[in-house]
């Protein structure tokens, strides 16, 4: 049985932050956020990590982060390239923003021949989340039954500005029935989101389950991501060519809306296709 691999998406531009969050120290000894994720992941059982980065930051990333991690885990590097598009498509003139998290997952494909977890480089998830997803992937090494770690919204908002979260709709069986990416959620109270630049707001209960891009997949998800990519590009190039992003929550939402891969009920603390882990880790 192939051991689960951890994929860390570290190619984002940090436009709202004003820099590369994935390499800024936050700990008293110079730790960056993903140092904590690597530590928790290694204790949970992960032995291999794939960093998805941009070519432009390769040398600095390997010097400041990769070289240190290579002493503890097997490390691979994948590159999220703007021109990595299906045949017949090209980069719109003036676009500099990466194509989003679903394309980042596709970038890691050469290193993924078994179950894998995927996370953001600049979010903290907690040790319980890594243990839960690792155990889930060990018990679901094949097929099209996926998982997602979910968090209570009130534990994931910030006092400074706004956040983007995949807002989950969950059935009585604990499985996900829908997910919608909200790109501007503020703390409140109560938490609320806007879709029109702040003209109007919609409140969300604090206990709403949300995605922070902590997923458990098999390579079959990458087949789906490749299949749906052209339709995303057709829509985005027509409506939002400079900033439209191909996002994992949106892709999963599409799969659910179209019936999705089969998924049965899961035991407490685990999840099926994009269904939240019922006991979330502290945030």
PEHUGI-V95009 format. One record per residue. N is the residue number from 1. SS is DSSP state (a for helix, b for strand, c for the rest). PHI is phi as a letter, one per 30 degrees, with the letter a starting at -180 (* if undefined). OMEGA is omega in whole degrees, -180 to 180 (none if undefined). Layout:
N;SS;PHI;OMEGA + N;SS;PHI;OMEGA
//
This chain:
1;c;*;179 + 2;c;d;179 + 3;c;d;178 + 4;c;e;179 + 5;b;c;177 + 6;b;c;175 + 7;b;c;180 + 8;b;c;-179 + 9;b;d;-175 + 10;c;b;-177 + 11;c;c;-178 + 12;c;d;-176 + 13;c;c;-179 + 14;c;i;-174 + 15;c;d;179 + 16;c;d;-179 + 17;c;d;180 + 18;c;j;-180 + 19;c;l;-178 + 20;c;c;-179 + 21;a;e;-175 + 22;a;d;-179 + 23;a;c;178 + 24;c;d;-180 + 25;c;d;177 + 26;c;b;-178 + 27;c;c;-177 + 28;c;d;179 + 29;c;c;176 + 30;c;i;180 + 31;c;d;170 + 32;c;c;-175 + 33;a;e;-176 + 34;a;d;172 + 35;a;e;179 + 36;a;d;178 + 37;a;d;179 + 38;a;d;180 + 39;a;d;-180 + 40;a;d;-179 + 41;a;d;-179 + 42;a;d;177 + 43;a;d;180 + 44;a;d;179 + 45;c;k;179 + 46;c;d;179 + 47;c;c;-178 + 48;b;b;178 + 49;b;b;174 + 50;b;c;176 + 51;b;c;174 + 52;b;c;-175 + 53;b;b;173 + 54;c;c;177 + 55;a;e;-175 + 56;a;d;-177 + 57;a;c;-173 + 58;a;e;-175 + 59;a;d;-179 + 60;a;d;-179 + 61;a;d;-179 + 62;a;d;-179 + 63;a;d;-173 + 64;a;d;-174 + 65;a;b;-173 + 66;a;e;-177 + 67;a;e;180 + 68;a;d;-178 + 69;a;d;-178 + 70;c;d;177 + 71;c;d;-175 + 72;c;b;-177 + 73;c;b;170 + 74;b;d;-172 + 75;b;b;172 + 76;b;b;178 + 77;b;b;174 + 78;b;c;-174 + 79;b;c;177 + 80;c;d;-175 + 81;c;c;179 + 82;c;d;-175 + 83;c;c;177 + 84;c;d;-174 + 85;c;b;175 + 86;c;e;180 + 87;c;e;179 + 88;c;j;-180 + 89;c;c;179 + 90;c;b;-179 + 91;c;d;176 + 92;c;d;179 + 93;c;e;178 + 94;c;j;-180 + 95;c;d;176 + 96;c;b;-176 + 97;c;d;175 + 98;c;e;-172 + 99;c;d;174 + 100;c;j;-170 + 101;a;d;178 + 102;a;d;176 + 103;a;d;176 + 104;a;d;177 + 105;a;d;179 + 106;a;d;180 + 107;a;d;-178 + 108;c;d;-172 + 109;a;e;-179 + 110;a;e;-177 + 111;a;c;-173 + 112;c;b;176 + 113;c;b;179 + 114;c;a;-178 + 115;c;d;179 + 116;b;b;171 + 117;b;c;-180 + 118;b;b;-176 + 119;b;b;170 + 120;b;d;177 + 121;c;d;-170 + 122;c;c;174 + 123;c;b;175 + 124;c;c;-173 + 125;c;c;180 + 126;c;j;-175 + 127;a;d;-178 + 128;a;d;-180 + 129;a;d;-180 + 130;a;d;178 + 131;a;d;-177 + 132;a;d;-177 + 133;a;d;179 + 134;a;d;179 + 135;a;d;179 + 136;a;d;-178 + 137;a;d;176 + 138;a;d;-178 + 139;a;d;179 + 140;c;b;-173 + 141;c;d;-176 + 142;c;b;175 + 143;c;i;-176 + 144;c;b;175 + 145;c;c;-171 + 146;c;c;-177 + 147;b;b;176 + 148;b;b;172 + 149;b;d;180 + 150;b;c;-178 + 151;b;b;172 + 152;b;d;-176 + 153;a;e;-176 + 154;a;d;178 + 155;a;c;-174 + 156;c;b;179 + 157;c;d;-174 + 158;c;b;174 + 159;c;d;-174 + 160;c;b;177 + 161;c;i;-173 + 162;c;b;-180 + 163;b;b;171 + 164;b;c;-180 + 165;b;b;170 + 166;b;d;-178 + 167;b;d;-172 + 168;b;c;166 + 169;b;c;-172 + 170;b;b;178 + 171;c;d;-179 + 172;c;d;179 + 173;c;d;179 + 174;c;i;180 + 175;c;c;-177 + 176;b;d;176 + 177;b;c;179 + 178;b;a;176 + 179;b;b;-178 + 180;b;b;179 + 181;b;d;174 + 182;b;c;-171 + 183;b;c;178 + 184;b;b;177 + 185;b;c;178 + 186;b;c;-173 + 187;c;d;-174 + 188;c;i;16 + 189;c;d;-13 + 190;c;d;176 + 191;c;e;-178 + 192;b;a;178 + 193;b;b;176 + 194;c;b;177 + 195;c;c;-176 + 196;c;b;176 + 197;c;i;177 + 198;c;j;177 + 199;c;d;178 + 200;c;b;-178 + 201;c;b;175 + 202;b;b;-179 + 203;b;d;177 + 204;c;b;176 + 205;c;d;-179 + 206;c;d;-179 + 207;c;c;174 + 208;c;e;178 + 209;b;d;-178 + 210;b;b;175 + 211;b;c;171 + 212;b;c;179 + 213;b;i;170 + 214;b;c;-171 + 215;b;c;171 + 216;b;b;-174 + 217;b;b;165 + 218;c;c;-179 + 219;c;e;178 + 220;a;e;178 + 221;a;d;-179 + 222;a;d;174 + 223;a;d;179 + 224;a;d;-179 + 225;a;d;178 + 226;a;d;-179 + 227;a;d;-175 + 228;a;d;-174 + 229;a;d;-179 + 230;a;e;179 + 231;a;d;175 + 232;a;d;-177 + 233;a;d;179 + 234;a;e;-178 + 235;a;d;-176 + 236;a;d;-179 + 237;a;d;178 + 238;a;d;-170 + 239;a;c;-175 + 240;c;a;-170 + 241;c;d;-177 + 242;c;d;-171 + 243;c;b;-179 + 244;c;e;-177 + 245;c;b;176 + 246;c;d;-168 + 247;c;c;178 + 248;a;e;178 + 249;a;e;179 + 250;a;d;178 + 251;a;d;179 + 252;a;d;177 + 253;a;e;177 + 254;a;d;180 + 255;a;d;178 + 256;a;d;-178 + 257;a;d;-180 + 258;c;c;179 + 259;c;j;173 + 260;c;i;174 + 261;c;d;180 + 262;c;d;180 + 263;c;a;177 + 264;c;c;178 + 265;c;e;-178 + 266;c;c;180 + 267;c;d;180 + 268;c;e;180 + 269;c;i;178 + 270;c;b;-177 + 271;c;a;174 + 272;c;c;-176 + 273;c;e;176 + 274;c;h;178 + 275;c;c;-172 + 276;b;d;170 + 277;c;d;-170 + 278;c;d;177 + 279;c;c;-175 + 280;c;d;178 + 281;c;d;-179 + 282;c;d;178 + 283;c;b;none
//
